[in-house]
Each structure stands twice: as structure tokens, then as C-alpha cells.
Amino acid sequence: MGPVLYGVRLRGEAVLALRTGRAVVPDRGLGGARRRSRRRPRQLRAPLPRHLGHRPRRRRTLEKKVRAAVAAGKVTFKFRYRVDELVTTGGAVTGVRGAILETGSAARGTAGCRTVVGDFEQRAPVVVVTSGGIGANHDLVRQNWPARLGTPPKSMVTGVPAHVDGRMLGITEQAGGRIVNPDRMWHYTEGLRNYAPIWPKHGIRILPGPSSMWFDAKGRRFNTPDIPGYDTLHTLGSITASGYDYSWFVTTQKILAKEFALSGSEQSPDLTNKNIRQLLSRIRQTPEPIEKFKNNGVDFVVADNLTDLVTGMNKLTGDGLIDLADLKRQIEARDREIDNPYTKDVQVMGIRNALDHVGDSLSRTASIHRILDTGAGPPHRRPAEHPHPQDPGRSPEGPLRTGPEQQRGAGTRSLRRR
Ligand SMILES: Cc1cc2nc3c(=O)[nH]c(=O)nc-3n(C[C@H](O)[C@H](O)[C@H](O)COP(=O)(O)OP(=O)(O)OC[C@H]3O[C@@H](n4cnc5c(N)ncnc54)[C@H](O)[C@@H]3O)c2cc1C
């Protein structure tokens, strides 16, 4: 039995790090009110935005200070107040005007309610706009797309909620604000469509370890620095230069189990909760959110051999661009280098480098193995003077088998759960 192989189709994830200052009236609250108190003002019991990432302690520190400021009457939240205009007097911004929105509970995967139930005006000696980025507004992303990154992808997934729409940028400009560096955007290129979206077009980013092989849409292996986890903006340029808006990871169950982390607190309870035991359990088993994505995500193709994998990849895209012989040649060329202690395959060198670091070796890098290994060969061992501690006693080649073979299929997908 050969290894279980995965072709993972990746799409650009529009996360834009473009800031416009500080917010006047946030649409949603800081939340995080896990410990609820009757004495606490109602507005502070808002739930924590789901998309926030892996800095719970820092967030709590900030939250504590803001709550103290609320208690001292220095800060007031106005939820569901949407700024539509900056008020100017004599050339200076002196306040904000806007609409009060209906409080609705939007269904998961949809944009929030925007029904207007009133209006408001607020005067202030100083107005600072902190309305976030533009990542959910793909038109604005394309409009501001930097030439250095090539042509913007035709299709993107979205790493931020619908309210991150950049609307305040235009409003700020109308009031005389000067937007600087609008092309300084940050996109991740390892986006997957979320099978259970929280917001429209919800993309989840793989935070990858160094071992998956990365190919463009035509199945050509990327060169350094376009290696998983290395240089996302450079890789974005390489993907757009390929003429297609997607790329592929070719990987194994072993890599998937140890190296795939998914962005967002829902997807990475081990990281978000700083649970070392849960984190280290990756040594033995694939984290549950990863398994779920593998089984339900529309961008995964799973097969027992390369022939079936290529068939599945070509079927998923409908483009028929992957040539089996060519892909095999490239994977074999990489696999050969596993036995070469003096290899110049930069990715293999990078994997060894990661394995020499105890943190990466324990929780973020699979022991080095051939992608196409049949599982019959002896496990590769580093030279004795460079032992690496992970996975003692386990064959690096074999897939993790967690259950009976089960065929799943829907349209263009052929998933096999193990
Ligand atoms: C999945 C995911 C994971 C992440 N993980 C991490 C991580 O681990 N560590 C990290 O440091 N960062 C992480 N980030 C990034 C981080 O969340 C953002 O960089 C940060 O929240 C941006 O803060 P901001 O205040 O600039 O904008 P936002 O948090 O977007 O705040 C802008 C606010 O302005 C409000 N607003 C906008 N327009 C108006 C208007 N017209 N009227 C009234 N209010 C308005 C919005 O509703 C919003 O509340 C992650 C992001 C995502 C999506």
C-alpha cells in the first residue's frame, strides 16, 4: 500500500493590512465577556469576534484596560452605530454622522443585518478613524492592487468578516483625509474555502510547515523562496505570474498531521488556548479541525497513489493541467535528495534546518520522508551527529491510519477518509 497523498488546492486569501487610523464608533464591541457580571454594563457582554486570532492574553490585557475606562466613564461604546460621514467645520473634522442599524442575529456565513432604524450625530474635538482594512471588499482590493504583484487573482477567498469593507476610506477622503500606501496589502496564498463559513466567501489559511511540495496550476514546482511558510507575498507574485489563480500543495498524511495549522481560533484550539498538551498531541494524531477540513473541505483531493491523485486534481479544477509524468519526475527528484546529506534542494535543506530546532521539530515539522515512499523502505535517518528527536520509533513513510477506508464523493471530489 502506498502513502495517502493529498493535493490541496490553494487560493489567495484577501487579508489586507491597510489601516486608516483609529475607530470612532466600533460596529461591534470588544467582547470577550466570558465571565459575566450583573454589574457590568450590557454593552460589555458582547461576544468576542470569532475571527480574532491567537493572542488571548494580550487581548485580555487590553480588554481589562478598556473595561476600566468604561467604568470610569472615559469610554462609551455605541454598538450598531455606523458612521456614514465625517462632519467638518471650517476645514476641520469635528464629528461623525451616521445610521443606527437594527440589531439582528445574522446566520453563520452571511453578512450582518444592515437595516437602518435611526440616525445619529456625535461631535468631538478630535476624530480618529480606526475602521480596519479592506479585505472583504474584493473590488477595492483589485482597485488598489500593486503592479509588483501582477494581475489580481480572478477568484479569492476572504480572511476577514464582511464589515471589513474599506467603506470608511472613501468617507475619510471625502472629508479631506489623505490615504497613504493603499497598495501595501498583505495576502496569504494558502487559502482554503471554509466548508462551514462564518462570513461570506470565508477563507481559512493554512499556516504551513516546510514539507509540503508547492506547485503552480500547471504542476510546476515553485522555486525558493516559494516554499510553504517562507514568503507569502513573493509566492503571491509567483502564483499570479503563473497566469492562474490557484496553486497546489502535494503532501502526505504525516505532513498534514504535524504541519497543518489553520488560521482562526475555531480551527486551532491548541494554539488559541495555549494548550501545550493539545499542541504536542500533534506528534501522535491529526488535530480534529484538520481532519474535518480534510474530509469536508472542497479543495482537498485524497488518493492512495499519484495516478489517482492527478486524476482527482484535474477533475477538481476541470482544467486538466497536471501532467502525471511531469509531476512524478519532480516529486521523485525531491525524494531522491532525502538520501543526500549534502543536498542542494533548498526545501529539503529547510526541512532539516527546521528539524534541528527543538520547537519546530516537536510540533511543526514532520520527520523527513519521501512523498512517494511505498512504506516498505527503511526510514531515513539523519547522520548520527544530527539526530532529531521527533516521532521516535515510527516509520516516517506510512500514513496514519485512523479508521476503515471510506469512499466519499461529491461531484468533482473523491475523498477517502482514513
Ligand atoms: C482569522 C484571523 C486571524 C488573525 N490572527 C491574528 C493573530 O493571531 N494575531 C494578530 O496579532 N492578529 C491576527 N489577526 C489580525 C487582526 O485581527 C487584525 O489585524 C486586527 O483586528 C485589525 O484591527 P483594526 O482595529 O485595525 O481593525 P478591525 O479589528 O477590523 O476594527 C475595525 C472596527 O471598525 C468598525 N467600523 C468599520 N467601519 C465602520 C463605520 N463606518 N462605522 C462604525 N464602525 C466601523 C468595524 O466594525 C470594526 O469593529 C487575525 C485576523 C484574522 C481575520
The ligand as a Tripos MOL2 file, in Angstrom:
@<TRIPOS>MOLECULE
LIG
   53    58     1     0     0
SMALL
NO_CHARGES

@<TRIPOS>ATOM
      1 C1         -8.6530   34.7450   11.0380 C.3       1 LIG1
      2 C2         -7.7620   35.8430   11.5590 C.ar      1 LIG1
      3 C3         -6.7610   35.5350   12.4380 C.ar      1 LIG1
      4 C4         -5.9520   36.5270   12.9360 C.ar      1 LIG1
      5 N1         -4.9910   36.1840   13.8210 N.ar      1 LIG1
      6 C5         -4.2230   37.1440   14.3680 C.ar      1 LIG1
      7 C6         -3.2710   36.8130   15.3630 C.ar      1 LIG1
      8 O1         -3.1210   35.6750   15.7440 O.2       1 LIG1
      9 N2         -2.5300   37.8070   15.8810 N.ar      1 LIG1
     10 C7         -2.6820   39.1100   15.4760 C.ar      1 LIG1
     11 O2         -1.9930   39.9770   16.0070 O.2       1 LIG1
     12 N3         -3.5700   39.4420   14.5270 N.ar      1 LIG1
     13 C8         -4.3490   38.4980   13.9730 C.ar      1 LIG1
     14 N4         -5.2740   38.8270   13.0310 N.ar      1 LIG1
     15 C9         -5.3170   40.2040   12.5480 C.3       1 LIG1
     16 C10        -6.0610   41.1140   13.4970 C.3       1 LIG1
     17 O3         -7.2860   40.5380   13.8830 O.3       1 LIG1
     18 C11        -6.3020   42.4510   12.7650 C.3       1 LIG1
     19 O4         -5.0850   42.9240   12.2520 O.3       1 LIG1
     20 C12        -6.8640   43.4730   13.7060 C.3       1 LIG1
     21 O5         -8.0720   43.0320   14.2580 O.3       1 LIG1
     22 C13        -7.0930   44.7730   12.9520 C.3       1 LIG1
     23 O6         -7.5310   45.7190   13.8870 O.3       1 LIG1
     24 P1         -8.1480   47.0840   13.4410 P.3       1 LIG1
     25 O7         -8.5610   47.7880   14.6980 O.co2     1 LIG1
     26 O8         -7.2390   47.8120   12.5230 O.co2     1 LIG1
     27 O9         -9.4210   46.7180   12.5620 O.3       1 LIG1
     28 P2        -10.7210   45.8920   12.9680 P.3       1 LIG1
     29 O10       -10.4380   44.8880   14.0420 O.co2     1 LIG1
     30 O11       -11.3240   45.4080   11.6960 O.co2     1 LIG1
     31 O12       -11.6360   47.0050   13.6360 O.3       1 LIG1
     32 C14       -12.2880   47.9740   12.8640 C.3       1 LIG1
     33 C15       -13.5970   48.2990   13.5310 C.3       1 LIG1
     34 O13       -14.1800   49.4460   12.9070 O.3       1 LIG1
     35 C16       -15.5670   49.2110   12.7080 C.3       1 LIG1
     36 N5        -16.0400   50.0100   11.5860 N.ar      1 LIG1
     37 C17       -15.6590   49.9490   10.2890 C.ar      1 LIG1
     38 N6        -16.3480   50.8460    9.5640 N.ar      1 LIG1
     39 C18       -17.1690   51.4990   10.4170 C.ar      1 LIG1
     40 C19       -18.1380   52.5260   10.2670 C.ar      1 LIG1
     41 N7        -18.3980   53.0990    9.0940 N.pl3     1 LIG1
     42 N8        -18.8130   52.9330   11.3590 N.ar      1 LIG1
     43 C20       -18.5830   52.3860   12.5670 C.ar      1 LIG1
     44 N9        -17.6930   51.4180   12.7930 N.ar      1 LIG1
     45 C21       -16.9930   50.9660   11.7150 C.ar      1 LIG1
     46 C22       -15.6550   47.7130   12.4270 C.3       1 LIG1
     47 O14       -16.9430   47.2200   12.6800 O.3       1 LIG1
     48 C23       -14.6170   47.1680   13.4020 C.3       1 LIG1
     49 O15       -15.1640   46.9230   14.6660 O.3       1 LIG1
     50 C24        -6.1250   37.8640   12.5160 C.ar      1 LIG1
     51 C25        -7.1440   38.1900   11.6280 C.ar      1 LIG1
     52 C26        -7.9570   37.1890   11.1510 C.ar      1 LIG1
     53 C27        -9.0540   37.5620   10.2040 C.3       1 LIG1
@<TRIPOS>BOND
     1     1     2 1
     2     2     3 ar
     3     2    52 ar
     4     3     4 ar
     5     4     5 ar
     6     4    50 ar
     7     5     6 ar
     8     6     7 ar
     9     6    13 1
    10     7     8 2
    11     7     9 ar
    12     9    10 ar
    13    10    11 2
    14    10    12 ar
    15    12    13 ar
    16    13    14 ar
    17    14    15 1
    18    14    50 ar
    19    15    16 1
    20    16    17 1
    21    16    18 1
    22    18    19 1
    23    18    20 1
    24    20    21 1
    25    20    22 1
    26    22    23 1
    27    23    24 1
    28    24    25 2
    29    24    26 1
    30    24    27 1
    31    27    28 1
    32    28    29 2
    33    28    30 1
    34    28    31 1
    35    31    32 1
    36    32    33 1
    37    33    34 1
    38    33    48 1
    39    34    35 1
    40    35    36 1
    41    35    46 1
    42    36    37 ar
    43    36    45 ar
    44    37    38 ar
    45    38    39 ar
    46    39    40 ar
    47    39    45 ar
    48    40    41 1
    49    40    42 ar
    50    42    43 ar
    51    43    44 ar
    52    44    45 ar
    53    46    47 1
    54    46    48 1
    55    48    49 1
    56    50    51 ar
    57    51    52 ar
    58    52    53 1
@<TRIPOS>SUBSTRUCTURE
     1 LIG1         1 GROUP 0 **** ****
